[in-house]
Amino acid sequence: MSRNLETRIERLEAIAHDPLTGFFHELTVRFAASQNLPAPEKQHDVNNALKQLSDYLPN
């Protein structure tokens, strides 16, 4: 495997396991459950995770 491909794979794996994104996803799942909504799918970057969370925050 080329070094460039290995670097790209490592970067994608790091993004998939980002603790901050995971934290926001857990919060979103909790808000969804409290509103009897289906659990959302996990986002792969912080920006999208925050946007998704804002959709589930109670007014």
PDB file of N, H, CA, C and O in Angstrom:
ATOM      1  N   MET A   1       0.852  -1.175   0.000  1.00  0.00           N
ATOM      2  CA  MET A   1       0.000   0.000   0.000  1.00  0.00           C
ATOM      3  C   MET A   1       0.897   1.235   0.000  1.00  0.00           C
ATOM      4  O   MET A   1       1.910   1.280   0.697  1.00  0.00           O
ATOM      5  N   SER A   2       0.520   2.212  -0.771  1.00  0.00           N
ATOM      6  H   SER A   2      -0.304   2.176  -1.337  1.00  0.00           H
ATOM      7  CA  SER A   2       1.329   3.428  -0.829  1.00  0.00           C
ATOM      8  C   SER A   2       1.181   4.233   0.458  1.00  0.00           C
ATOM      9  O   SER A   2       0.174   4.128   1.158  1.00  0.00           O
ATOM     10  N   ARG A   3       2.168   5.014   0.750  1.00  0.00           N
ATOM     11  H   ARG A   3       2.986   5.100   0.181  1.00  0.00           H
ATOM     12  CA  ARG A   3       2.157   5.837   1.967  1.00  0.00           C
ATOM     13  C   ARG A   3       1.008   6.849   1.936  1.00  0.00           C
ATOM     14  O   ARG A   3       0.407   7.137   2.970  1.00  0.00           O
ATOM     15  N   ASN A   4       0.707   7.383   0.763  1.00  0.00           N
ATOM     16  H   ASN A   4       1.195   7.150  -0.078  1.00  0.00           H
ATOM     17  CA  ASN A   4      -0.385   8.339   0.627  1.00  0.00           C
ATOM     18  C   ASN A   4      -1.716   7.694   1.004  1.00  0.00           C
ATOM     19  O   ASN A   4      -2.530   8.301   1.700  1.00  0.00           O
ATOM     20  N   LEU A   5      -1.931   6.479   0.549  1.00  0.00           N
ATOM     21  H   LEU A   5      -1.270   5.986  -0.016  1.00  0.00           H
ATOM     22  CA  LEU A   5      -3.170   5.767   0.870  1.00  0.00           C
ATOM     23  C   LEU A   5      -3.237   5.454   2.361  1.00  0.00           C
ATOM     24  O   LEU A   5      -4.299   5.581   2.970  1.00  0.00           O
ATOM     25  N   GLU A   6      -2.129   5.051   2.948  1.00  0.00           N
ATOM     26  H   GLU A   6      -1.267   4.948   2.454  1.00  0.00           H
ATOM     27  CA  GLU A   6      -2.097   4.763   4.383  1.00  0.00           C
ATOM     28  C   GLU A   6      -2.418   6.014   5.193  1.00  0.00           C
ATOM     29  O   GLU A   6      -3.146   5.945   6.183  1.00  0.00           O
ATOM     30  N   THR A   7      -1.884   7.139   4.780  1.00  0.00           N
ATOM     31  H   THR A   7      -1.293   7.194   3.976  1.00  0.00           H
ATOM     32  CA  THR A   7      -2.150   8.403   5.469  1.00  0.00           C
ATOM     33  C   THR A   7      -3.624   8.768   5.377  1.00  0.00           C
ATOM     34  O   THR A   7      -4.219   9.202   6.363  1.00  0.00           O
ATOM     35  N   ARG A   8      -4.210   8.599   4.215  1.00  0.00           N
ATOM     36  H   ARG A   8      -3.727   8.247   3.413  1.00  0.00           H
ATOM     37  CA  ARG A   8      -5.633   8.902   4.036  1.00  0.00           C
ATOM     38  C   ARG A   8      -6.498   7.990   4.896  1.00  0.00           C
ATOM     39  O   ARG A   8      -7.469   8.448   5.500  1.00  0.00           O
ATOM     40  N   ILE A   9      -6.161   6.716   4.959  1.00  0.00           N
ATOM     41  H   ILE A   9      -5.372   6.344   4.469  1.00  0.00           H
ATOM     42  CA  ILE A   9      -6.916   5.770   5.784  1.00  0.00           C
ATOM     43  C   ILE A   9      -6.810   6.150   7.253  1.00  0.00           C
ATOM     44  O   ILE A   9      -7.811   6.146   7.968  1.00  0.00           O
ATOM     45  N   GLU A  10      -5.608   6.477   7.708  1.00  0.00           N
ATOM     46  H   GLU A  10      -4.794   6.481   7.126  1.00  0.00           H
ATOM     47  CA  GLU A  10      -5.421   6.892   9.104  1.00  0.00           C
ATOM     48  C   GLU A  10      -6.249   8.132   9.427  1.00  0.00           C
ATOM     49  O   GLU A  10      -6.853   8.218  10.496  1.00  0.00           O
ATOM     50  N   ARG A  11      -6.277   9.080   8.513  1.00  0.00           N
ATOM     51  H   ARG A  11      -5.787   9.011   7.644  1.00  0.00           H
ATOM     52  CA  ARG A  11      -7.047  10.314   8.725  1.00  0.00           C
ATOM     53  C   ARG A  11      -8.544  10.003   8.810  1.00  0.00           C
ATOM     54  O   ARG A  11      -9.235  10.545   9.672  1.00  0.00           O
ATOM     55  N   LEU A  12      -9.045   9.147   7.936  1.00  0.00           N
ATOM     56  H   LEU A  12      -8.483   8.707   7.236  1.00  0.00           H
ATOM     57  CA  LEU A  12     -10.463   8.780   7.962  1.00  0.00           C
ATOM     58  C   LEU A  12     -10.819   8.025   9.235  1.00  0.00           C
ATOM     59  O   LEU A  12     -11.894   8.232   9.798  1.00  0.00           O
ATOM     60  N   GLU A  13      -9.931   7.154   9.691  1.00  0.00           N
ATOM     61  H   GLU A  13      -9.057   6.986   9.233  1.00  0.00           H
ATOM     62  CA  GLU A  13     -10.184   6.431  10.936  1.00  0.00           C
ATOM     63  C   GLU A  13     -10.211   7.383  12.127  1.00  0.00           C
ATOM     64  O   GLU A  13     -11.027   7.223  13.035  1.00  0.00           O
ATOM     65  N   ALA A  14      -9.326   8.366  12.124  1.00  0.00           N
ATOM     66  H   ALA A  14      -8.663   8.495  11.387  1.00  0.00           H
ATOM     67  CA  ALA A  14      -9.299   9.349  13.208  1.00  0.00           C
ATOM     68  C   ALA A  14     -10.580  10.159  13.236  1.00  0.00           C
ATOM     69  O   ALA A  14     -11.111  10.445  14.309  1.00  0.00           O
ATOM     70  N   ILE A  15     -11.079  10.528  12.074  1.00  0.00           N
ATOM     71  H   ILE A  15     -10.647  10.296  11.202  1.00  0.00           H
ATOM     72  CA  ILE A  15     -12.333  11.281  11.997  1.00  0.00           C
ATOM     73  C   ILE A  15     -13.498  10.428  12.504  1.00  0.00           C
ATOM     74  O   ILE A  15     -14.369  10.926  13.217  1.00  0.00           O
ATOM     75  N   ALA A  16     -13.513   9.170  12.144  1.00  0.00           N
ATOM     76  H   ALA A  16     -12.805   8.766  11.564  1.00  0.00           H
ATOM     77  CA  ALA A  16     -14.609   8.287  12.544  1.00  0.00           C
ATOM     78  C   ALA A  16     -14.637   8.066  14.047  1.00  0.00           C
ATOM     79  O   ALA A  16     -15.692   7.757  14.601  1.00  0.00           O
ATOM     80  N   HIS A  17     -13.511   8.216  14.715  1.00  0.00           N
ATOM     81  H   HIS A  17     -12.654   8.467  14.265  1.00  0.00           H
ATOM     82  CA  HIS A  17     -13.431   7.966  16.151  1.00  0.00           C
ATOM     83  C   HIS A  17     -13.173   9.240  16.954  1.00  0.00           C
ATOM     84  O   HIS A  17     -12.643   9.183  18.064  1.00  0.00           O
ATOM     85  N   ASP A  18     -13.544  10.370  16.396  1.00  0.00           N
ATOM     86  H   ASP A  18     -13.974  10.416  15.495  1.00  0.00           H
ATOM     87  CA  ASP A  18     -13.346  11.650  17.074  1.00  0.00           C
ATOM     88  C   ASP A  18     -14.230  11.710  18.316  1.00  0.00           C
ATOM     89  O   ASP A  18     -15.451  11.598  18.206  1.00  0.00           O
ATOM     90  N   PRO A  19     -13.635  11.884  19.494  1.00  0.00           N
ATOM     91  CA  PRO A  19     -14.441  11.891  20.723  1.00  0.00           C
ATOM     92  C   PRO A  19     -15.443  13.036  20.797  1.00  0.00           C
ATOM     93  O   PRO A  19     -16.517  12.873  21.375  1.00  0.00           O
ATOM     94  N   LEU A  20     -15.119  14.171  20.233  1.00  0.00           N
ATOM     95  H   LEU A  20     -14.247  14.303  19.763  1.00  0.00           H
ATOM     96  CA  LEU A  20     -16.042  15.307  20.270  1.00  0.00           C
ATOM     97  C   LEU A  20     -17.281  15.028  19.425  1.00  0.00           C
ATOM     98  O   LEU A  20     -18.401  15.312  19.850  1.00  0.00           O
ATOM     99  N   THR A  21     -17.085  14.480  18.249  1.00  0.00           N
ATOM    100  H   THR A  21     -16.175  14.248  17.905  1.00  0.00           H
ATOM    101  CA  THR A  21     -18.214  14.118  17.396  1.00  0.00           C
ATOM    102  C   THR A  21     -19.066  13.055  18.086  1.00  0.00           C
ATOM    103  O   THR A  21     -20.294  13.113  18.039  1.00  0.00           O
ATOM    104  N   GLY A  22     -18.418  12.094  18.720  1.00  0.00           N
ATOM    105  H   GLY A  22     -17.419  12.047  18.758  1.00  0.00           H
ATOM    106  CA  GLY A  22     -19.138  11.055  19.462  1.00  0.00           C
ATOM    107  C   GLY A  22     -19.960  11.640  20.603  1.00  0.00           C
ATOM    108  O   GLY A  22     -21.092  11.218  20.840  1.00  0.00           O
ATOM    109  N   PHE A  23     -19.392  12.604  21.302  1.00  0.00           N
ATOM    110  H   PHE A  23     -18.473  12.946  21.109  1.00  0.00           H
ATOM    111  CA  PHE A  23     -20.105  13.246  22.405  1.00  0.00           C
ATOM    112  C   PHE A  23     -21.370  13.949  21.919  1.00  0.00           C
ATOM    113  O   PHE A  23     -22.439  13.803  22.511  1.00  0.00           O
ATOM    114  N   PHE A  24     -21.235  14.716  20.833  1.00  0.00           N
ATOM    115  H   PHE A  24     -20.366  14.835  20.353  1.00  0.00           H
ATOM    116  CA  PHE A  24     -22.402  15.416  20.291  1.00  0.00           C
ATOM    117  C   PHE A  24     -23.442  14.433  19.778  1.00  0.00           C
ATOM    118  O   PHE A  24     -24.641  14.688  19.884  1.00  0.00           O
ATOM    119  N   HIS A  25     -22.999  13.320  19.228  1.00  0.00           N
ATOM    120  H   HIS A  25     -22.024  13.113  19.143  1.00  0.00           H
ATOM    121  CA  HIS A  25     -23.945  12.308  18.763  1.00  0.00           C
ATOM    122  C   HIS A  25     -24.708  11.703  19.943  1.00  0.00           C
ATOM    123  O   HIS A  25     -25.921  11.507  19.866  1.00  0.00           O
ATOM    124  N   GLU A  26     -23.999  11.409  21.027  1.00  0.00           N
ATOM    125  H   GLU A  26     -23.014  11.568  21.089  1.00  0.00           H
ATOM    126  CA  GLU A  26     -24.672  10.872  22.219  1.00  0.00           C
ATOM    127  C   GLU A  26     -25.717  11.844  22.750  1.00  0.00           C
ATOM    128  O   GLU A  26     -26.817  11.434  23.121  1.00  0.00           O
ATOM    129  N   LEU A  27     -25.378  13.129  22.788  1.00  0.00           N
ATOM    130  H   LEU A  27     -24.484  13.462  22.487  1.00  0.00           H
ATOM    131  CA  LEU A  27     -26.357  14.127  23.231  1.00  0.00           C
ATOM    132  C   LEU A  27     -27.573  14.165  22.314  1.00  0.00           C
ATOM    133  O   LEU A  27     -28.709  14.244  22.780  1.00  0.00           O
ATOM    134  N   THR A  28     -27.330  14.108  21.026  1.00  0.00           N
ATOM    135  H   THR A  28     -26.407  14.043  20.647  1.00  0.00           H
ATOM    136  CA  THR A  28     -28.419  14.137  20.048  1.00  0.00           C
ATOM    137  C   THR A  28     -29.321  12.924  20.222  1.00  0.00           C
ATOM    138  O   THR A  28     -30.544  13.043  20.151  1.00  0.00           O
ATOM    139  N   VAL A  29     -28.727  11.763  20.448  1.00  0.00           N
ATOM    140  H   VAL A  29     -27.733  11.667  20.506  1.00  0.00           H
ATOM    141  CA  VAL A  29     -29.515  10.548  20.658  1.00  0.00           C
ATOM    142  C   VAL A  29     -30.376  10.688  21.917  1.00  0.00           C
ATOM    143  O   VAL A  29     -31.533  10.266  21.932  1.00  0.00           O
ATOM    144  N   ARG A  30     -29.817  11.272  22.956  1.00  0.00           N
ATOM    145  H   ARG A  30     -28.877  11.614  22.945  1.00  0.00           H
ATOM    146  CA  ARG A  30     -30.594  11.469  24.198  1.00  0.00           C
ATOM    147  C   ARG A  30     -31.769  12.425  23.982  1.00  0.00           C
ATOM    148  O   ARG A  30     -32.881  12.162  24.441  1.00  0.00           O
ATOM    149  N   PHE A  31     -31.521  13.532  23.283  1.00  0.00           N
ATOM    150  H   PHE A  31     -30.618  13.746  22.910  1.00  0.00           H
ATOM    151  CA  PHE A  31     -32.611  14.463  23.007  1.00  0.00           C
ATOM    152  C   PHE A  31     -33.669  13.817  22.120  1.00  0.00           C
ATOM    153  O   PHE A  31     -34.864  14.033  22.321  1.00  0.00           O
ATOM    154  N   ALA A  32     -33.243  13.039  21.154  1.00  0.00           N
ATOM    155  H   ALA A  32     -32.272  12.864  20.991  1.00  0.00           H
ATOM    156  CA  ALA A  32     -34.199  12.354  20.277  1.00  0.00           C
ATOM    157  C   ALA A  32     -35.054  11.386  21.097  1.00  0.00           C
ATOM    158  O   ALA A  32     -36.272  11.334  20.922  1.00  0.00           O
ATOM    159  N   ALA A  33     -34.433  10.632  21.975  1.00  0.00           N
ATOM    160  H   ALA A  33     -33.444  10.675  22.117  1.00  0.00           H
ATOM    161  CA  ALA A  33     -35.169   9.668  22.797  1.00  0.00           C
ATOM    162  C   ALA A  33     -36.159  10.375  23.728  1.00  0.00           C
ATOM    163  O   ALA A  33     -37.271   9.893  23.941  1.00  0.00           O
ATOM    164  N   SER A  34     -35.750  11.511  24.276  1.00  0.00           N
ATOM    165  H   SER A  34     -34.846  11.903  24.104  1.00  0.00           H
ATOM    166  CA  SER A  34     -36.643  12.237  25.184  1.00  0.00           C
ATOM    167  C   SER A  34     -37.856  12.802  24.462  1.00  0.00           C
ATOM    168  O   SER A  34     -38.873  13.099  25.088  1.00  0.00           O
ATOM    169  N   GLN A  35     -37.750  12.951  23.144  1.00  0.00           N
ATOM    170  H   GLN A  35     -36.924  12.709  22.636  1.00  0.00           H
ATOM    171  CA  GLN A  35     -38.855  13.473  22.343  1.00  0.00           C
ATOM    172  C   GLN A  35     -39.544  12.359  21.548  1.00  0.00           C
ATOM    173  O   GLN A  35     -40.359  12.630  20.666  1.00  0.00           O
ATOM    174  N   ASN A  36     -39.213  11.125  21.865  1.00  0.00           N
ATOM    175  H   ASN A  36     -38.552  10.905  22.582  1.00  0.00           H
ATOM    176  CA  ASN A  36     -39.769   9.952  21.173  1.00  0.00           C
ATOM    177  C   ASN A  36     -39.543  10.003  19.662  1.00  0.00           C
ATOM    178  O   ASN A  36     -40.413   9.631  18.875  1.00  0.00           O
ATOM    179  N   LEU A  37     -38.356  10.471  19.277  1.00  0.00           N
ATOM    180  H   LEU A  37     -37.649  10.773  19.917  1.00  0.00           H
ATOM    181  CA  LEU A  37     -37.959  10.516  17.872  1.00  0.00           C
ATOM    182  C   LEU A  37     -36.931   9.420  17.609  1.00  0.00           C
ATOM    183  O   LEU A  37     -36.237   8.995  18.533  1.00  0.00           O
ATOM    184  N   PRO A  38     -36.822   8.962  16.383  1.00  0.00           N
ATOM    185  CA  PRO A  38     -35.814   7.937  16.086  1.00  0.00           C
ATOM    186  C   PRO A  38     -34.399   8.494  16.258  1.00  0.00           C
ATOM    187  O   PRO A  38     -34.150   9.683  16.053  1.00  0.00           O
ATOM    188  N   ALA A  39     -33.498   7.619  16.631  1.00  0.00           N
ATOM    189  H   ALA A  39     -33.699   6.654  16.797  1.00  0.00           H
ATOM    190  CA  ALA A  39     -32.102   8.026  16.820  1.00  0.00           C
ATOM    191  C   ALA A  39     -31.487   8.426  15.476  1.00  0.00           C
ATOM    192  O   ALA A  39     -31.655   7.723  14.480  1.00  0.00           O
ATOM    193  N   PRO A  40     -30.791   9.530  15.453  1.00  0.00           N
ATOM    194  CA  PRO A  40     -30.156   9.968  14.205  1.00  0.00           C
ATOM    195  C   PRO A  40     -28.885   9.174  13.936  1.00  0.00           C
ATOM    196  O   PRO A  40     -28.323   8.551  14.837  1.00  0.00           O
ATOM    197  N   GLU A  41     -28.443   9.205  12.690  1.00  0.00           N
ATOM    198  H   GLU A  41     -28.899   9.711  11.958  1.00  0.00           H
ATOM    199  CA  GLU A  41     -27.190   8.531  12.383  1.00  0.00           C
ATOM    200  C   GLU A  41     -26.029   9.430  12.785  1.00  0.00           C
ATOM    201  O   GLU A  41     -26.164  10.652  12.843  1.00  0.00           O
ATOM    202  N   LYS A  42     -24.897   8.816  13.060  1.00  0.00           N
ATOM    203  H   LYS A  42     -24.787   7.823  13.014  1.00  0.00           H
ATOM    204  CA  LYS A  42     -23.726   9.558  13.511  1.00  0.00           C
ATOM    205  C   LYS A  42     -23.111  10.338  12.353  1.00  0.00           C
ATOM    206  O   LYS A  42     -22.946   9.819  11.249  1.00  0.00           O
ATOM    207  N   GLN A  43     -22.779  11.586  12.631  1.00  0.00           N
ATOM    208  H   GLN A  43     -22.912  12.007  13.528  1.00  0.00           H
ATOM    209  CA  GLN A  43     -22.121  12.442  11.650  1.00  0.00           C
ATOM    210  C   GLN A  43     -20.614  12.224  11.724  1.00  0.00           C
ATOM    211  O   GLN A  43     -20.099  11.719  12.722  1.00  0.00           O
ATOM    212  N   HIS A  44     -19.918  12.605  10.668  1.00  0.00           N
ATOM    213  H   HIS A  44     -20.336  13.016   9.858  1.00  0.00           H
ATOM    214  CA  HIS A  44     -18.489  12.344  10.615  1.00  0.00           C
ATOM    215  C   HIS A  44     -17.624  13.577  10.824  1.00  0.00           C
ATOM    216  O   HIS A  44     -16.397  13.484  10.775  1.00  0.00           O
ATOM    217  N   ASP A  45     -18.235  14.717  11.053  1.00  0.00           N
ATOM    218  H   ASP A  45     -19.231  14.792  11.092  1.00  0.00           H
ATOM    219  CA  ASP A  45     -17.442  15.891  11.422  1.00  0.00           C
ATOM    220  C   ASP A  45     -18.214  16.717  12.445  1.00  0.00           C
ATOM    221  O   ASP A  45     -19.438  16.630  12.545  1.00  0.00           O
ATOM    222  N   VAL A  46     -17.484  17.505  13.187  1.00  0.00           N
ATOM    223  H   VAL A  46     -16.490  17.576  13.106  1.00  0.00           H
ATOM    224  CA  VAL A  46     -18.059  18.269  14.297  1.00  0.00           C
ATOM    225  C   VAL A  46     -19.111  19.248  13.810  1.00  0.00           C
ATOM    226  O   VAL A  46     -20.152  19.398  14.449  1.00  0.00           O
ATOM    227  N   ASN A  47     -18.868  19.908  12.709  1.00  0.00           N
ATOM    228  H   ASN A  47     -18.022  19.787  12.190  1.00  0.00           H
ATOM    229  CA  ASN A  47     -19.812  20.893  12.190  1.00  0.00           C
ATOM    230  C   ASN A  47     -21.179  20.263  11.923  1.00  0.00           C
ATOM    231  O   ASN A  47     -22.203  20.797  12.350  1.00  0.00           O
ATOM    232  N   ASN A  48     -21.197  19.151  11.231  1.00  0.00           N
ATOM    233  H   ASN A  48     -20.365  18.718  10.884  1.00  0.00           H
ATOM    234  CA  ASN A  48     -22.470  18.477  10.942  1.00  0.00           C
ATOM    235  C   ASN A  48     -23.100  17.916  12.212  1.00  0.00           C
ATOM    236  O   ASN A  48     -24.324  17.908  12.341  1.00  0.00           O
ATOM    237  N   ALA A  49     -22.290  17.452  13.142  1.00  0.00           N
ATOM    238  H   ALA A  49     -21.295  17.458  13.038  1.00  0.00           H
ATOM    239  CA  ALA A  49     -22.824  16.928  14.408  1.00  0.00           C
ATOM    240  C   ALA A  49     -23.524  18.035  15.187  1.00  0.00           C
ATOM    241  O   ALA A  49     -24.583  17.810  15.772  1.00  0.00           O
ATOM    242  N   LEU A  50     -22.938  19.228  15.198  1.00  0.00           N
ATOM    243  H   LEU A  50     -22.077  19.412  14.724  1.00  0.00           H
ATOM    244  CA  LEU A  50     -23.572  20.354  15.896  1.00  0.00           C
ATOM    245  C   LEU A  50     -24.864  20.793  15.212  1.00  0.00           C
ATOM    246  O   LEU A  50     -25.848  21.106  15.882  1.00  0.00           O
ATOM    247  N   LYS A  51     -24.863  20.817  13.894  1.00  0.00           N
ATOM    248  H   LYS A  51     -24.063  20.562  13.350  1.00  0.00           H
ATOM    249  CA  LYS A  51     -26.086  21.165  13.173  1.00  0.00           C
ATOM    250  C   LYS A  51     -27.188  20.157  13.483  1.00  0.00           C
ATOM    251  O   LYS A  51     -28.340  20.530  13.704  1.00  0.00           O
ATOM    252  N   GLN A  52     -26.829  18.894  13.498  1.00  0.00           N
ATOM    253  H   GLN A  52     -25.893  18.591  13.318  1.00  0.00           H
ATOM    254  CA  GLN A  52     -27.814  17.856  13.792  1.00  0.00           C
ATOM    255  C   GLN A  52     -28.328  18.005  15.222  1.00  0.00           C
ATOM    256  O   GLN A  52     -29.528  17.880  15.470  1.00  0.00           O
ATOM    257  N   LEU A  53     -27.434  18.267  16.148  1.00  0.00           N
ATOM    258  H   LEU A  53     -26.460  18.368  15.947  1.00  0.00           H
ATOM    259  CA  LEU A  53     -27.845  18.460  17.540  1.00  0.00           C
ATOM    260  C   LEU A  53     -28.820  19.619  17.665  1.00  0.00           C
ATOM    261  O   LEU A  53     -29.805  19.523  18.397  1.00  0.00           O
ATOM    262  N   SER A  54     -28.559  20.707  16.964  1.00  0.00           N
ATOM    263  H   SER A  54     -27.758  20.785  16.370  1.00  0.00           H
ATOM    264  CA  SER A  54     -29.447  21.868  17.053  1.00  0.00           C
ATOM    265  C   SER A  54     -30.864  21.545  16.548  1.00  0.00           C
ATOM    266  O   SER A  54     -31.834  22.157  16.994  1.00  0.00           O
ATOM    267  N   ASP A  55     -30.980  20.598  15.633  1.00  0.00           N
ATOM    268  H   ASP A  55     -30.192  20.101  15.271  1.00  0.00           H
ATOM    269  CA  ASP A  55     -32.303  20.186  15.144  1.00  0.00           C
ATOM    270  C   ASP A  55     -33.106  19.452  16.210  1.00  0.00           C
ATOM    271  O   ASP A  55     -34.337  19.446  16.166  1.00  0.00           O
ATOM    272  N   TYR A  56     -32.430  18.843  17.154  1.00  0.00           N
ATOM    273  H   TYR A  56     -31.431  18.848  17.190  1.00  0.00           H
ATOM    274  CA  TYR A  56     -33.109  18.047  18.179  1.00  0.00           C
ATOM    275  C   TYR A  56     -33.262  18.776  19.518  1.00  0.00           C
ATOM    276  O   TYR A  56     -33.940  18.275  20.414  1.00  0.00           O
ATOM    277  N   LEU A  57     -32.648  19.938  19.663  1.00  0.00           N
ATOM    278  H   LEU A  57     -32.097  20.345  18.934  1.00  0.00           H
ATOM    279  CA  LEU A  57     -32.789  20.674  20.917  1.00  0.00           C
ATOM    280  C   LEU A  57     -34.227  21.141  21.095  1.00  0.00           C
ATOM    281  O   LEU A  57     -34.854  21.625  20.152  1.00  0.00           O
ATOM    282  N   PRO A  58     -34.740  20.993  22.305  1.00  0.00           N
ATOM    283  CA  PRO A  58     -36.108  21.468  22.538  1.00  0.00           C
ATOM    284  C   PRO A  58     -36.160  23.003  22.477  1.00  0.00           C
ATOM    285  O   PRO A  58     -35.188  23.686  22.800  1.00  0.00           O
ATOM    286  N   ASN A  59     -37.288  23.508  22.067  1.00  0.00           N
ATOM    287  H   ASN A  59     -38.077  22.953  21.804  1.00  0.00           H
ATOM    288  CA  ASN A  59     -37.445  24.967  21.947  1.00  0.00           C
ATOM    289  C   ASN A  59     -37.605  25.621  23.280  1.00  0.00           C
ATOM    290  O   ASN A  59     -37.748  26.842  23.355  1.00  0.00           O
TER     291      ASN A  59
END
